[in-house]
């Protein structure tokens, strides 16, 4: 697990907040449950809470960077 910089954590949190707003706060919908299962498996969590948070922030940072690349 690679350490995230403070900037990456902030960008990740902002991107995740943006996704939550666009989803109208419905983060327990079938789509988001499916995304969670494909990312972390179903049933018991195979990773710790800290590892899940790290993965979410890392994903959010990736989303942020991809959006900035497409704005060109």
Buried (B, 14 or more C-beta within 10 A) or exposed (E): EEEBEEEBBBBBBBBBEBBEEEEEEEBEEEEBEEEBEEEBEEEEEEBEEEEBEBBBBBBBBBBBBEEEEEEE
